[in-house]
Amino acid sequence: MKKSGLLDASLIAQLDHLELVVRRLFAGRTQGEKRSKRRGTGSEFADYREYAQGDDLRHIDWNVYGRLDRLFLKLFHVEEDLRLSIFVDTSLSMSHGDPSKLPYAKKLAAAMAYIALANLDRVTIEAAGGSTLDRLPPTRGKAQVWRLLEFLDEVEAQGTTDLHEGLRQFSLRNSTPGMKVVISDFLDKKGYQGALKWLLKGGSEIVLLHLLSPQEVKPPIVGDLSLEDCEDGQVTEVSITAGLLKRYEANLKALVGGLREYSRTRGLAYFFIPTSTPVEQVILNSMRRTGVVK
Amino acid sequence: MSLLNPWALFWILATAPVILMYFLKLKRKKVAVSSTWLWARSIQDIRVNAPFQKLRSSLLLLLQILLILIAAFAVSDPIGRTTPPEEKRWVFLIDRSASMQAKDVKPSRLAKAKETAKELLKTCGPRDEVMIVAFSNRAQVLTPLTADRGAAERAIDAVEPADTVTRIQEAFRIAASAVQPYKSRTIVILSDGRFEPIQAGADQIELKYVPIGTVSKNAAVTAIEVKKPQKADEPWSVFAQLDLFSTEETEVPVECHVNGELKAVKKVKMAANTSGAVLFEVAKPEPEIVEVKITMEDDLDVDNRAWAVVRPERPKLLVAGPGNFFLDKALAQVRDMDAFSAEDFSKASTGDYDIVVLNGVLPESLPEGRYLILGELPKWEGIKAEGEVVQPAVMDWDRRHPVARMINFSGLYVKSDPKVTLPGFAAPIVEGPDNAPLIFSWEKGRTRAVVVAFKLLESDWPLRLSFPLFLSNSLEWLRDEGRAQPRPGEALRIRLADDETEVTVEGPGGRKQKLTGEAGRDVVYGDTDRCGLYTVTRKKGTQKMALNLLDPQESRGNVEPEIRTVTGQVTAASVVPPVVRPYWRWLALGALLLLLVEWGVYHRRIEL
């Protein structure tokens, strides 16, 4: 396996024990380990149904026939794979901060993708920044981990954030229901609500991972400054005062709070993650506690 | 309001470079951030929420401009004034008499008066002229009319207290004549009002009275007397009169020091505002210098001590002129005096004697002294004689005069008497017909004289009982120190002996002054503003003199609410004219506060 900094051995060992949890049942494409909506040849009993002509005789419950003298068919949950689609925002703003958001996002994506691959789920990753799009086609099986890591390694920050367009394309391309993970800093001047609307359409389980660097949470800047937006180069002249910093914090809180509230009312899982938090902690503690992984 | 230094307003131009610098704008440091979105929103929030949002961006600039404006205004020295400025002449009469040393206002009335004068000075217009006159028992011009405020302030600072009584008239006259040529003039009297009514002239000079002080509690020694005992083995008595000026009953502790040693302490219980006496008896040593001292804490210290110098030697009497049996007999009866006789008066040195009896002789002129002139008429100082009255009958005599005490002059036979016309200062004692005096006296300066105008041996008087009585009374009156006792503030006249040309006088503060003059003449020592003992060092030993305040008027504590002129015009206490203070201090203070605010605003921006 090509050496990649995204996943180290100890993390992999911990991830091996996890699986993604979806609260809804989805119909998968191929057999997997997740319970599916479909009834069929799983190992877990689901229901009875009266026999109809053409049904597989092997599924007739003869014990019931003996008792009731009627033919009933035993139905089982089909165990199928889960479709995990990860959207990684790779706009230039993601390259900011210390620790930087993009490597962190990659690491998170890699970890989640690994959990999915390890459980025979299907993974697809899209890295969108501005007009460019890098896509890892649906991949299945643990053996594909190297490909996944290679893909993530090559992702670079570029362009401006356009969540709206990015997520629209993402949801159109990944219309198959499943788990959809969006990793972004959500610093989109057009707002996030219009963009997230696209995700809601497919009825998928949605996880929002909101990354912000510590420098964005508490800006360590003072004085009369000229702030330059790294994406569109827009310059804002500010005189940093305590009042302005308070305002900034309030606005940031409003952004985070708004996202959290939006997610809660629509059944989305939302995580606000400062990049100073170790990835292991996010996956093993936060996600486990909220039941995204188990 | 007006500006003392309007040119300083040019400093306002200093705002120009500040504004220019703001136009040039500060170079902002470029910082790349992930997104300006949140910042832009925050700035917007602040702009929307904050009042005067436009001003906020340049708050520092505004503060700095304001600071410069205030500072420039302060430097231009604005002063407030309630009356329109017009050129005026002011005379400040500052009372420095003994009562102004009272401490009922802190630190003392005089200090308060000086302070008030300085404040008043500030209300004068820039072109007004000010004259400072201090007065005690005499006037002292400290600065003539001047527009120089510094000189006026220095003059006010130079006012020093004097332990004297208060006489305002001289100072007032000087002030009035100084401002007389001017139209707009004011005399401001800063005093406690304890002085005689002012003889104001006809021209209406505005008079302002600024009373200084409140009510003080004061105990004072107002008289001191030392009496020699009748018999040698009896104690001396020291008598002191005390005055209490207080609204409550007080126990006044009094000490008696004899020759520098504390001899006795007494406590005198005195009712409010009363006088009392205290008597000390001193057996030994024979007192030379007696000091009576009130040891109570009160508002005025200067009247708490009084000294008395006991004349050690007996008075010396010189009888000049041809011998006279009756006179010699009568003088032999006089006690406590050493009599000397000199046939030829011109050879005797009158300066060495306390009393000179001139019997039928008269020099061309008399130095100051005490004289009994018998049978001759001193024809100077306005005493004139025109013709004679033959056998004048005694018409009347002044029974209240000490010389005529207990004496009946009626039936006196005199052969003839010159018809004398007396000047104003002389007083007839015994009068003949047409108001022509037979016997008269005068008192002028340090001179006292009793004159018997007729010739003794041409009358039956030496045979009468009234003659030795008259001699005794006369000598008693002539030797009496009485009004001749010098008071603080009055010049001391010291008679040089016939063989000395200089004496040294040492005041109570230890200040020595050498006085030189012609032998046998007076020298004058003027530095007597302080109470206490003055030591005159002469060729033949030293002589002490005590100068005491002993004036209930000065010791009385309260302040007169108004002052009067002799014509009955009353000047009520003026409120200290609205001293509109110079504003620059407040402006400077404001500028300082503003600087602090600016500092705070700046740091609020810089620090988190």
Boltz contact constraints between the chains, C-beta under 6 A:
constraints:
  - contact:
      token1: [A, 93]
      token2: [B, 34]
      max_distance: 6.0
  - contact:
      token1: [A, 93]
      token2: [B, 35]
      max_distance: 6.0
  - contact:
      token1: [A, 96]
      token2: [B, 34]
      max_distance: 6.0
  - contact:
      token1: [A, 187]
      token2: [B, 35]
      max_distance: 6.0
  - contact:
      token1: [A, 187]
      token2: [B, 37]
      max_distance: 6.0
  - contact:
      token1: [A, 189]
      token2: [B, 37]
      max_distance: 6.0
  - contact:
      token1: [A, 221]
      token2: [B, 31]
      max_distance: 6.0
  - contact:
      token1: [A, 222]
      token2: [B, 606]
      max_distance: 6.0
  - contact:
      token1: [A, 224]
      token2: [B, 26]
      max_distance: 6.0
  - contact:
      token1: [A, 224]
      token2: [B, 28]
      max_distance: 6.0
  - contact:
      token1: [A, 225]
      token2: [B, 28]
      max_distance: 6.0
  - contact:
      token1: [A, 225]
      token2: [B, 29]
      max_distance: 6.0
  - contact:
      token1: [A, 225]
      token2: [B, 31]
      max_distance: 6.0
  - contact:
      token1: [A, 226]
      token2: [B, 28]
      max_distance: 6.0
  - contact:
      token1: [A, 226]
      token2: [B, 30]
      max_distance: 6.0
  - contact:
      token1: [A, 227]
      token2: [B, 31]
      max_distance: 6.0
  - contact:
      token1: [A, 227]
      token2: [B, 33]
      max_distance: 6.0
  - contact:
      token1: [A, 227]
      token2: [B, 36]
      max_distance: 6.0
  - contact:
      token1: [A, 227]
      token2: [B, 39]
      max_distance: 6.0
  - contact:
      token1: [A, 228]
      token2: [B, 30]
      max_distance: 6.0
  - contact:
      token1: [A, 228]
      token2: [B, 32]
      max_distance: 6.0
  - contact:
      token1: [A, 229]
      token2: [B, 35]
      max_distance: 6.0
  - contact:
      token1: [A, 229]
      token2: [B, 36]
      max_distance: 6.0
  - contact:
      token1: [A, 230]
      token2: [B, 32]
      max_distance: 6.0
  - contact:
      token1: [A, 234]
      token2: [B, 36]
      max_distance: 6.0
  - contact:
      token1: [A, 236]
      token2: [B, 36]
      max_distance: 6.0
  - contact:
      token1: [A, 236]
      token2: [B, 39]
      max_distance: 6.0
  - contact:
      token1: [A, 236]
      token2: [B, 40]
      max_distance: 6.0
  - contact:
      token1: [A, 237]
      token2: [B, 28]
      max_distance: 6.0
  - contact:
      token1: [A, 238]
      token2: [B, 39]
      max_distance: 6.0
  - contact:
      token1: [A, 239]
      token2: [B, 605]
      max_distance: 6.0
  - contact:
      token1: [A, 241]
      token2: [B, 604]
      max_distance: 6.0
  - contact:
      token1: [A, 241]
      token2: [B, 605]
      max_distance: 6.0
  - contact:
      token1: [A, 242]
      token2: [B, 604]
      max_distance: 6.0
  - contact:
      token1: [A, 244]
      token2: [B, 42]
      max_distance: 6.0
  - contact:
      token1: [A, 247]
      token2: [B, 42]
      max_distance: 6.0
  - contact:
      token1: [A, 247]
      token2: [B, 45]
      max_distance: 6.0
  - contact:
      token1: [A, 247]
      token2: [B, 46]
      max_distance: 6.0
  - contact:
      token1: [A, 248]
      token2: [B, 38]
      max_distance: 6.0
  - contact:
      token1: [A, 248]
      token2: [B, 42]
      max_distance: 6.0
  - contact:
      token1: [A, 251]
      token2: [B, 38]
      max_distance: 6.0
  - contact:
      token1: [A, 251]
      token2: [B, 41]
      max_distance: 6.0
  - contact:
      token1: [A, 251]
      token2: [B, 42]
      max_distance: 6.0
  - contact:
      token1: [A, 252]
      token2: [B, 38]
      max_distance: 6.0
